[in-house]
């Protein structure tokens, strides 16, 4: 379900009264489709408010007065079970909760996904602990260009895999980290995975690092102190005048097809600083997990408190990537219970 044109942001969507199942509890939906690309859900059973990222099919009315009730098609993940395959290797996960292995049933694939330290979570400022005496977060090598970089469509969103000379690889330290962590890759999710005071934004990028005490990312990912992830959330600009702010998104046009890989030319290589910018913002820190199965609880999360601006054109470019069957994919895991974890703000 690609988007050939951008839906006007002023369009109001009439309330739909039927009950749908978009999680563990029935929720009625309606309200409006806003610039960050999500519908707002009200959970009447538990008197809570949720945001759930959704695509829509709509004939754009001339005015909000003529707005019609619309249908929200089911979301599709390239990670859903392939009906043409068989055997254990065919079983994978989906982002549609109505599927056999949708988010609420990921624990059937790996028991880690039912753990007490799962990610993402909702970040609520008045429930955080302020760190008064702190080490500054340091990221060395922000200006270093990799000698090679591949971009891969991983099923509706892209991951960037840079290769560095050993002495030039970006290195993260300070803050909640006890040792140095080496940069591995970055990717994005459509629909922010972390929410702020219950609000979900357009997209979220994850910058993945592994503990330098281990030889490889593969070895580190299974260790309790193995992984650190910087999460940056994107908010869509209201203005149509600005077309480009995040130059890395220009490579997404090269990997529209599911599973496609593009090698960035030497002239197109860019340093991590071009994407991540400064790391001097306040941030939330907590212990959590990977946000996809096997959901290993080995991640130190560092979530920027400031949202990064994203243009409407860039959001369309991000959404143009196809998943299985050539359809658009939502790939944000619903927020998980915080349980007894402490969340710090630095």
N, C-alpha and C positions, 0 to 999 in steps of 0.2 A: 504494500500500500504506500507507494511513493507519493510525494507531494509535487505536483507539477506547477502549482501556483501557491502563493502564501495566502492563507485565510485572513481576511481583514480582522484586525485585533479588536475592533469595536463591536463585532457581532455578538449579540446576546443570545444564549441558547435557552429556549423555553424549558421549564421544569418537566421532567419525566417522572411519573409517579410510581412506576413499577419497581419491584425489588430485584436487585441483581446480586450476584455472589462474587465479590472481588476480594475475597480474603476469608478469614475464618468466621466472620459474622455477616449476616445480610445487611446490606446498606442501600438506602434509597439515594438516587443521585439527581443532579440538576445543576443549579446555579449557572456559572458562565465559563466559557473557554477563554483563558487570558493569554497574555503575551508570552508566558513561560510554558505554555502548551500543556496544561493539565486541567482535569475536571476536579471539582471539590465534592467530596462525599461526606455525608452526615451519618454517623452510626447511631441510630436512635436507641438501639439496645443498650449501649454502654455510654450514651450521652457524650460522645467524643467526636472531634472533627478530624477528618483525614484528607489528604491530598493524594490522588492516584493518577499517575501519568497515563494519558490515553490519546489515541488518534481519533480523528473524527472524519466523517464524510458529510459534506455540507454544500448546498447550493447557496452561494453568498447572496443574501438579500440586499436590496439597495439601502434599506434602513432597518433599524432594529425593530420598528413597528411591524414589519413584514416577516420577522424571524419565524421560522418554522421549527417544529419539534424534529429532532434528528435522531438517527440511530448511531450508536457507538459500536463499530465492528470489533470483534474479538481481536486481541493482540496476539501476535505470532512470534515465537522465538525460534531461531535456527537450532537451538539446543533441544527442541522437543523430540519426542520419540519418533523415529523414522518408521512409518507404517510398512515400508517395503523391506525393512531389515528384520532380522531375528537373532536371538542369542543374547547373552549378557552384554556383549559389546555394543548392542544397539540401544541399550537403556541409557538415557541421559536426562537432563533436566529441562524444564520449561519455565517461562515466566508467567504463564497463564494458570491461575489457581484452579481452574476447572479441569486441567489436565491431570492425569494419574500422578505425574511427577512435577506438579506445579510447586510454587514456593512453600506452601504449608506442608507439603509431603516430601521435601528434600531429605528429611531425616530417614526416609526409607531407602535412599541411595547411600547416605553416610550418616551415622548416628551423631557425628560432630555437629550437624546442622540443627540438632535439637539441644545444643549445649546452652550454658548459662552466660557465655561471653560472646554472643553472636553480634555481627555487624550487618548493616548500618543501624544507627539509633537516632532517635530524635534528640536534638541538642537544645536544652532549656537553660537559659542563662542563670536563672535564680536557683537552679539545682546543681550548679558547678562550684568547685572549690578553687578559689583564686590563689595562685602560687605567687607569693610575695618575693621570696628569695629564690632566684632562678638563674640557671645558666642560659645564655642566649642560644637560640637555634642557629647553627652555622651550616651553610651549604657551600662547600668549596667546588670550584670547577664550573660555575654557572656560565662562564664565557668560553669554555672549551668546545670546539666543534668536533663531533665524532668523525672518524675517517670513513664510516659507512653507516647507512641507516636503511632499514626495510620498514615499509608500512603494510600492514596486513588487515584485511577485512575478516574479523573474527565472528561474523554472523550478524551483521547489522550495525556494528560500530568498529572502530579501528584501533589498533595498537601500534605503537612506534617502537622499534627495536634498534637503538643505536649501538655501534661498536666503537670503543675508545682504546687508545693506547693506555697501558696499565697506569702510567703516571698521571694521566689526564682525566681519568674516570671521575665524575662528580661524586663527592663524599659528604654524607650528612652526619652531623653530630650535635651534641648539646641538647638543651631542653630536657625532655624526659628520657633521652637515650643515654645508656651507660657506656656504649662503645661507638665506633664509627660504622656507618652503613653505606654500601656502594650502590650506585644507581643501576637499575636493571632495564626498565621500560616504563612507558606511560600509555594509558588508554583512557577512553571516556565511556560513560554510561548516559543513555538518553533518559532523562528524568533523573534529577539528583538522587543519590541513594541516601545520603544524610539529609535530614530535614531540620529546619530551624524554627523552634516554637511551633512545630506542626506544619510548617510551610515547605513545600517541595518546589525546587527551581528547575530550570530547563535542562541542565546537564551537569555532570560532575566528572572531573578528570582525576585520575589516580596516578601518582608518581611513585613507583615501587622501588624500594631499596632492600638489600639483604645485608645481614650482619657480616662484617669483614672477618670475623673469627672463623667463618666457614668458607670452604673453597669455592662453592658454587651456590647459585640461587636454589637449585633443586635440593641441595643438602640443607640449606638454611630454612626452607619453607616448613619443614617438619619440626623445627626446634622452637622451644617456648619463647626464645628471644630472637627468633630468626629474621623477622620481616618488620620493616617500617614503611608506612604509606602516608604520603602527603596527599590530602584531598582538597581540591579547589572546586568550588561551586560556581556555575555560570548563570548570570541573570540577563535576560534579553533586554536590549535597549528599546525604548519606545519609538525613537526616531528612525525613519527610513533613509535619512540622508547619509548616514555612515554605513558603508558597505563592508569594510574589513578592519578588524582590530587584531585578530588572531591569525597570523599568517600561516601557521601550521595547518589550518583547515584547508588550504588550497590543494594539498596533496590528497584529500579525500576523493576528489574527482577521479583519481587514478585507480581507486579500489572499490568502485561501486558494486561490482559483482561479488557475491558471497564466496569467501575463500581466496580471493585474488590477492596478490602480493606485488608491491611496487618498490623498486630500489631507487632511492633518491639519488639524483645525479650529484657529482661533487660540487657543482655550483649551487645546488639547492640545500646543502647541508646547513643545519642551524644549531646553535648551542641551546642547552637546556634553559638558560636564562631568557631566551626569546619566548618560551612557553610559560614558564613558572614565574618569571619576574623576580621581585624581591621576596625574601622570606621574613621580612621585618614586621609583618602584621601580627596582631594577637591571634592566638589559635587555641582550639580545644584539643585535649589529649586524653585518650583512654585506651584500655586494653580490649582488643576485640578479635575479629576473625576475618578471613577472606569472605567476600560477599557472594561467592559461588561455590557449589560443591567441589571438593569435600569439606568446605567451611572450617578449615583448620584454625584453631584459636591461638594463632602464633603471631598476631599483628599488633604492633603499636601504632595506633592511628593518630595523625596530626592533621586536624581539619581547620583550614583557614577560616577565620571568622568573617572576613570581608569577601563579598561576591565579586567575581570578575565579569566585566561587561562583555556581552556577546551580541553581535548584530543579527538581525533577522535573516540576512542572506547566509550567514555562517551557520545558523541553526538549520536552515533548509538544506545546506550542503551536508551537514552531519546526518540529517534524516534521510538523505538520498541513498545512503548505503543500504544494500539489499541483504536480506537474510535468506533462509531456505524458501524456495519457491518464488524468489524475486519479490518478497513482500517486506514492508517496513517493520522494524523490530523495536519494541520497548524492552529495555534490559536493565531496569532498576529493581533491585530486591526490596520488598517492603521492609519498613523499619522493624527492628527486633526489640524485645524487652530489655530494658537496662538492667533489671534485677538489682543486685547489691553492689554493682560497680561504682567506683568513684570517677567522675569526669572532672578534669582540671582545665582551667583556662590560664594560659601563660601570656 
